[in-house]
Amino acid sequence: MITTEKKSAAIKSAQTHKNDTGGASAQVAVLTERIKEITEHLQANKHDFMARRGLLQMVGRRRRLLRYIAKRDSQAYLDLIKKLGIRR
């Protein structure tokens, strides 16, 4: 489970303005943190198939949000994936 501090730090790093807590870029940042944690969990627990399914769902949701950001503003998309360390 992602801690409140990690979640708020992820949101703060991807905000477009001061009160942005649910924008697409903030959602992508939070999903990235959750994906990192579940990936570490799965490296230790290889047979946890429900966690694997949840991970695949989160990756798909993040991909859709990134596609939305890329359509709206390609430079913001490139900046976001560079900041979060996501492959294209």
KAPE-V980467 format. One record per backbone hydrogen bond with DSSP energy under -1.0 kcal/mol. NH is the residue of the N-H (numbers start at 1). CO is the residue of the C=O. Records with the same first field share a line. If there is no record, write none. Layout:
BEGIN
NH = CO  CO
END
This chain:
BEGIN
7 = 3
8 = 4
9 = 5
10 = 6
11 = 7
12 = 8
13 = 9
20 = 17
27 = 23
28 = 24
29 = 25
30 = 26
31 = 27
32 = 28
33 = 29
34 = 30
35 = 31
36 = 32
37 = 33
38 = 34
39 = 35
40 = 36
41 = 37
42 = 38
43 = 39
44 = 40
45 = 41
48 = 45
49 = 47
52 = 48
53 = 49
54 = 50
55 = 51
56 = 52
57 = 53
58 = 54
59 = 55
60 = 56
61 = 57
62 = 58
63 = 59
64 = 60
65 = 61
66 = 62
67 = 63
68 = 64
69 = 65
70 = 66
71 = 67
72 = 68
73 = 69
77 = 73
78 = 74
79 = 75
80 = 76
81 = 77
82 = 78
83 = 79
84 = 80
85 = 81
86 = 81
END
